[in-house]
């Protein structure tokens, strides 16, 4: 890690690594604002300001005040709670054999439903859609028509929408698309809330079991959440036996 000194505040050095560490803690969108030279300088000024306020607080012995000490105790308590729960959760794992067992015993949860692959051309009026249908019937390639006329961003891919199953598209579009045969195009425009569609079916997949390797990590994460939740509840019940807990029903 780079340790280039950037500034010194009352004898304490701020390094480039300090800036890098702070940037890594920020959300990506916010972090992007500080990647330029000017952005890093702005962040350095912020760190300098923080150090100056820290020094002022120490000089005024604010850290010795009753108010600060209470804040410190509260912060320590919250941090310890968070740390202990996180530490407890980290000790819980789901080995491969548990994931495999879950996969084998629950086959219905790992079936990819029937799906189709379709392309479409989206137009603002029915008249325009009918005209384009005639052009395609007269020999214009569907993909070329999509690139030239379609209002949908899929026009860059010749109208290709890739694979989708039932429930992923608006009902009117879905009904028309699933009724087609492979390489068949709708004879009439299909109207939806987005406009008028010309739809062509390009492939169809029947329901099939998803391979274990494709769902292994998702299944592990599901089992981990279940296992952690169960372990957490059990641990809480154990701790209730160790430390007295009294519920004041009248306060609920």
Beta strands, then each sheet from edge to edge (+ up, - down):
strand 1: 5-9
strand 2: 12-15
strand 3: 111-112
strand 4: 115-123
strand 5: 160-165
strand 6: 190-192
strand 7: 195-205
strand 8: 208-209
sheet 1: 1+ 2-
sheet 2: 3+ 8-
sheet 3: 5+ 4- 7+ 6-
end
